[in-house]
């Protein structure tokens, strides 16, 4: 009996010891490489940067969170009375690249203006340029019309083509002259020949122009190149005066100023322009405009067969003068500003 009781006691003690060892806690030793980041065990926060503590035996989920780094998660099994050690290096989250800027949309309303000199390279086709002998002069001195132009346009573009309304005001001036030797030719009327003299003319022209044009544009980041062309009309008024001065020693002078002449003409407009962009909607521009119209046959002044030097009464030949004839070709080099997309 005593032996059985002893064996029973030994068995009970061994079983109790084994059960106690099975229930003994384990240890977790967790840290991050830079001692930062929130450590959680089974969803509960246990420290920042490091944790050392006892846990129940079995599996445990370890997570580490830190802003700017990828979350860490791992499940470990802790055995009774043993330690599980982890050193965790968190992986940084790379910053996402910013989205590319939206492309420039070259659509919408635009407009601009310019100022520049005005030239008429082919001349105006006046009497002084083409028909000097018809006014009985021994010689004529013609000058090319020069002046200025102010213009602007407004339109709407659908990259790369736009439609616009163009308008301009132009002025030009020329000062031709004629020389008369006073020599009576066979068969001519001495009374119409008049004395030897010089005649100095001043011819001014001013008017407005308008056209409907299409514009094509090659768009760059800082520079744009565009070309425009279309049809329209022009309205011009022309004024002339003539100062005659005798050269035969009589020192007589006369001023003749016929009424102002106007004409209206269909026209063509062309432009080439380069724009240097100062911002998204402002640019400075430079280029050249061409304006082509026809002055027609209405630019003749009226003759005055009863004109005389005053007070001498000496006859002064005063025929009809053509101030401009046929095609008129204007060139306007310019600088200006452009606004819009």
C-alpha positions as CSV (number, residue, x, y, z in Angstrom):
1,X,0.0,0.0,0.0
2,X,2.8,2.4,0.9
3,X,4.5,1.7,-2.5
4,X,1.4,2.4,-4.5
5,X,0.8,5.6,-2.7
6,X,4.3,6.7,-3.4
7,X,4.0,6.0,-7.1
8,X,0.7,7.9,-7.3
9,X,2.3,10.9,-5.6
10,X,5.2,10.9,-8.0
11,X,2.9,10.6,-11.1
12,X,0.7,13.4,-9.8
13,X,3.7,15.7,-9.2
14,X,5.2,14.9,-12.7
15,X,1.8,15.7,-14.4
16,X,1.5,18.9,-12.4
17,X,5.0,20.0,-13.4
18,X,4.3,19.2,-17.1
19,X,1.1,21.1,-17.0
20,X,2.8,24.1,-15.5
21,X,5.5,24.0,-18.2
22,X,2.9,23.9,-20.9
23,X,1.1,27.0,-19.5
24,X,4.4,28.9,-19.0
25,X,4.5,32.2,-21.0
26,X,6.9,32.9,-23.8
27,X,8.7,36.1,-24.6
28,X,8.5,38.5,-27.6
29,X,11.5,40.8,-28.3
30,X,10.5,43.0,-31.2
31,X,12.3,46.2,-32.4
32,X,12.6,48.3,-35.5
33,X,16.0,49.2,-37.0
34,X,15.6,52.9,-36.2
35,X,13.5,52.5,-33.1
36,X,10.5,54.1,-34.8
37,X,7.1,52.8,-35.7
38,X,4.0,51.6,-33.8
39,X,4.3,47.9,-32.8
40,X,1.1,46.0,-32.4
41,X,0.6,42.4,-31.1
42,X,-2.6,40.8,-32.1
43,X,-4.1,44.2,-33.0
44,X,-3.2,45.9,-29.7
45,X,-0.5,48.6,-29.5
46,X,2.4,47.5,-27.3
47,X,5.1,50.1,-28.0
48,X,6.9,52.5,-30.3
49,X,10.1,51.3,-31.8
50,X,10.6,48.3,-29.5
51,X,8.7,45.8,-27.4
52,X,9.9,43.2,-24.9
53,X,7.3,41.3,-23.0
54,X,5.7,38.0,-22.0
55,X,2.9,36.5,-24.1
56,X,0.9,33.4,-24.0
57,X,2.3,30.4,-25.9
58,X,1.0,30.0,-29.5
59,X,0.7,32.1,-32.6
60,X,0.7,35.9,-32.5
61,X,0.3,38.5,-35.3
62,X,2.9,41.3,-35.2
63,X,2.3,44.5,-37.2
64,X,4.3,47.7,-37.4
65,X,2.9,50.9,-38.8
66,X,4.7,54.1,-39.6
67,X,3.7,57.0,-41.9
68,X,5.6,57.1,-45.1
69,X,6.6,53.4,-44.9
70,X,4.9,50.2,-46.0
71,X,3.1,48.4,-43.2
72,X,4.8,45.3,-41.8
73,X,2.9,42.2,-40.8
74,X,4.1,38.8,-39.7
75,X,2.7,35.8,-37.6
76,X,5.1,34.1,-35.2
77,X,4.6,31.1,-32.8
78,X,5.9,31.5,-29.3
79,X,6.7,28.4,-27.3
80,X,6.4,28.2,-23.5
81,X,9.4,29.6,-21.7
82,X,11.1,30.6,-25.0
83,X,11.9,34.0,-26.6
84,X,11.2,35.0,-30.2
85,X,13.3,38.0,-31.3
86,X,12.6,40.1,-34.4
87,X,14.4,43.1,-35.8
88,X,12.3,44.8,-38.4
89,X,13.5,47.2,-41.2
90,X,10.6,49.1,-42.6
91,X,10.5,49.8,-46.3
92,X,9.9,53.4,-47.3
93,X,7.0,54.2,-49.6
94,X,8.3,56.1,-52.7
95,X,6.5,59.3,-53.3
96,X,4.3,59.1,-56.3
97,X,5.4,61.3,-59.2
98,X,3.2,64.3,-59.6
99,X,0.9,64.1,-62.6
100,X,2.1,65.8,-65.7
101,X,0.8,69.2,-66.3
102,X,-2.2,69.3,-68.7
103,X,-1.2,70.1,-72.3
104,X,-1.8,73.7,-73.4
105,X,-5.1,73.9,-75.2
106,X,-4.9,76.3,-78.1
107,X,-8.6,76.8,-78.4
108,X,-10.7,79.9,-77.7
109,X,-10.9,83.6,-78.5
110,X,-7.8,85.6,-79.4
111,X,-7.0,89.0,-80.6
112,X,-4.2,91.4,-81.3
113,X,-3.1,94.8,-82.7
114,X,-0.1,96.2,-84.5
115,X,1.4,99.4,-85.8
116,X,3.9,99.8,-88.6
117,X,5.0,101.8,-91.6
118,X,3.2,101.5,-94.9
119,X,5.0,101.1,-98.3
120,X,3.7,100.8,-101.8
121,X,6.7,99.2,-103.6
122,X,5.1,99.3,-107.1
123,X,3.9,102.9,-106.8
124,X,0.4,104.1,-106.9
125,X,0.0,104.1,-110.7
126,X,-0.5,107.9,-110.8
127,X,-0.2,110.3,-113.7
128,X,3.2,111.4,-112.5
129,X,4.5,107.9,-112.5
130,X,3.1,106.6,-115.8
131,X,1.7,109.5,-118.0
132,X,3.9,112.5,-117.5
133,X,3.7,113.5,-121.1
134,X,-0.1,113.7,-121.0
135,X,0.0,116.8,-118.8
136,X,2.5,118.5,-121.1
137,X,5.4,118.4,-118.7
138,X,9.0,118.1,-119.9
139,X,9.7,115.8,-116.9
140,X,8.1,114.4,-113.8
141,X,9.6,113.4,-110.5
142,X,7.6,110.7,-108.8
143,X,8.0,109.5,-105.2
144,X,6.9,106.2,-103.7
145,X,3.9,106.6,-101.3
146,X,4.9,106.0,-97.7
147,X,2.9,106.2,-94.5
148,X,1.7,104.1,-91.6
149,X,-0.9,101.5,-90.7
150,X,-2.7,100.7,-87.5
151,X,-4.5,97.3,-87.5
152,X,-6.1,94.7,-85.3
153,X,-7.9,91.4,-85.4
154,X,-10.2,89.3,-83.2
155,X,-11.2,85.7,-83.8
156,X,-11.7,82.2,-82.5
157,X,-9.2,79.3,-83.0
158,X,-9.6,75.5,-83.1
159,X,-5.9,74.4,-83.0
160,X,-4.4,74.9,-85.5
161,X,-6.9,76.9,-87.6
162,X,-8.9,80.0,-86.6
163,X,-11.3,82.4,-88.2
164,X,-10.9,86.2,-87.6
165,X,-12.1,89.6,-88.5
166,X,-9.3,92.0,-89.5
167,X,-9.6,95.8,-89.5
168,X,-7.0,98.6,-90.3
169,X,-6.6,102.3,-90.8
170,X,-3.9,103.4,-93.2
171,X,-2.4,106.7,-94.3
172,X,0.2,107.4,-97.1
173,X,1.7,110.5,-98.7
174,X,3.6,111.3,-101.8
175,X,5.1,114.5,-103.2
176,X,5.5,114.2,-107.0
177,X,6.6,117.1,-109.2
178,X,6.5,118.3,-112.8
179,X,8.8,120.6,-114.8
180,X,7.5,122.7,-117.7
181,X,9.9,124.4,-120.1
182,X,7.4,126.8,-121.7
183,X,8.4,125.8,-125.2
184,X,5.5,125.8,-127.7
185,X,5.7,122.7,-129.9
186,X,4.4,122.6,-133.5
187,X,0.7,122.3,-133.5
188,X,0.2,123.1,-129.8
189,X,-1.8,125.9,-128.4
190,X,0.6,128.5,-126.9
191,X,-2.1,129.5,-124.4
192,X,-2.2,126.0,-123.0
193,X,1.5,125.6,-122.9
194,X,1.9,128.2,-120.3
195,X,5.1,129.8,-118.9
196,X,8.1,127.9,-117.8
197,X,7.5,126.7,-114.3
198,X,7.7,123.9,-111.7
199,X,4.7,122.3,-110.2
200,X,4.9,120.6,-106.8
201,X,2.1,118.2,-105.8
202,X,1.1,116.8,-102.5
203,X,-1.1,113.7,-102.5
204,X,-2.4,112.2,-99.3
205,X,-4.6,109.1,-98.9
206,X,-6.3,107.8,-95.8
207,X,-8.9,105.1,-95.3
208,X,-10.2,102.1,-93.5
209,X,-10.0,98.4,-94.5
210,X,-11.7,95.2,-93.3
211,X,-11.4,91.5,-94.2
212,X,-12.6,88.1,-93.1
213,X,-9.5,85.9,-92.8
214,X,-8.5,82.4,-91.8
215,X,-5.3,81.9,-89.7
216,X,-3.2,78.8,-89.4
217,X,-0.7,78.5,-86.5
218,X,2.3,76.4,-85.8
219,X,2.4,76.4,-82.0
220,X,5.6,76.1,-79.9
221,X,6.3,76.4,-76.2
222,X,7.6,79.9,-76.5
223,X,7.3,80.9,-80.2
224,X,4.4,80.7,-82.6
225,X,4.4,81.2,-86.3
226,X,1.1,82.0,-88.0
227,X,-0.2,82.8,-91.5
228,X,-3.5,84.6,-92.3
229,X,-5.3,85.3,-95.5
230,X,-8.7,86.4,-96.6
231,X,-10.8,88.8,-98.6
232,X,-12.5,92.1,-97.7
233,X,-12.8,95.7,-98.9
234,X,-11.2,99.1,-98.5
235,X,-12.5,102.6,-98.5
236,X,-10.1,105.5,-99.2
237,X,-10.2,109.3,-99.6
238,X,-7.5,111.1,-101.6
239,X,-6.6,114.8,-101.5
240,X,-4.2,116.7,-103.7
241,X,-2.9,120.2,-104.0
242,X,-0.6,121.7,-106.6
243,X,1.7,124.7,-106.2
244,X,2.9,126.2,-109.5
245,X,5.9,128.6,-109.5
246,X,7.1,130.3,-112.7
247,X,10.8,130.0,-113.6
248,X,10.8,132.6,-116.4
249,X,11.6,135.5,-114.0
250,X,8.0,136.6,-113.5
251,X,7.9,135.0,-110.0
252,X,4.2,134.1,-110.3
253,X,2.7,131.4,-108.1
254,X,-0.6,129.6,-107.9
255,X,-2.2,127.0,-105.6
256,X,-4.8,124.6,-107.0
257,X,-6.7,122.1,-104.7
258,X,-9.4,120.0,-106.4
259,X,-12.2,118.3,-104.4
260,X,-11.4,115.2,-102.3
261,X,-11.8,111.9,-104.2
262,X,-13.0,108.7,-102.7
263,X,-13.0,105.1,-103.9
264,X,-14.2,101.7,-102.6
265,X,-12.5,98.5,-103.7
266,X,-12.6,94.7,-103.1
267,X,-9.3,93.6,-101.6
268,X,-7.2,90.7,-100.5
269,X,-5.3,90.5,-97.2
270,X,-2.3,88.3,-96.3
271,X,-0.1,88.2,-93.2
272,X,2.9,86.3,-91.8
273,X,3.6,86.7,-88.1
274,X,5.9,85.5,-85.4
275,X,4.8,85.6,-81.8
276,X,7.1,85.5,-78.7
277,X,5.0,84.3,-75.8
278,X,5.4,86.2,-72.6
279,X,2.8,84.0,-70.8
280,X,-0.1,81.7,-71.4
281,X,-2.1,84.5,-73.0
282,X,0.2,87.4,-73.9
283,X,2.8,87.6,-76.7
284,X,4.7,90.3,-78.6
285,X,4.5,90.0,-82.3
286,X,6.4,91.0,-85.5
287,X,5.5,90.3,-89.1
288,X,4.4,91.8,-92.3
289,X,0.9,92.4,-93.8
290,X,0.1,92.7,-97.5
291,X,-3.0,94.5,-98.7
292,X,-4.0,94.3,-102.4
293,X,-6.9,96.4,-103.9
294,X,-7.9,98.1,-107.1
295,X,-8.3,101.9,-107.2
296,X,-10.3,101.7,-110.3
297,X,-11.0,104.6,-112.6
298,X,-12.6,107.1,-110.1
299,X,-9.4,108.6,-108.8
300,X,-9.1,111.3,-111.5
301,X,-9.4,115.0,-110.5
302,X,-11.4,117.3,-112.7
303,X,-9.7,119.4,-115.3
304,X,-9.9,123.2,-115.0
305,X,-9.5,124.8,-118.5
306,X,-10.2,128.3,-117.1
307,X,-7.3,128.3,-114.6
308,X,-5.0,131.3,-114.6
309,X,-2.1,132.8,-112.7
310,X,-3.5,135.5,-110.5
311,X,-3.4,138.5,-110.8
312,X,-1.5,138.4,-114.2
313,X,-4.2,136.3,-115.9
314,X,-1.6,134.1,-117.7
315,X,-3.2,130.8,-118.5
316,X,-2.1,127.8,-116.4
317,X,-2.6,124.4,-117.8
318,X,-4.7,122.4,-115.3
319,X,-5.6,119.0,-116.8
320,X,-7.1,116.0,-115.0
321,X,-4.7,114.1,-112.7
322,X,-4.9,110.4,-111.9
323,X,-3.9,110.1,-108.3
324,X,-3.9,106.3,-108.2
325,X,-4.6,103.7,-110.8
326,X,-5.2,99.9,-111.2
327,X,-3.8,97.6,-108.5
328,X,-2.6,99.0,-105.3
329,X,-0.1,96.8,-103.4
330,X,0.7,97.9,-99.8
331,X,3.2,96.3,-97.5
332,X,3.0,96.9,-93.7
333,X,6.0,95.6,-91.6
334,X,4.8,95.7,-88.0
335,X,5.3,95.0,-84.3
336,X,2.4,94.5,-81.9
337,X,0.8,92.5,-79.2
338,X,-1.3,89.3,-79.2
339,X,-3.7,88.1,-76.6
340,X,-5.5,84.8,-76.2
341,X,-4.8,81.1,-75.7
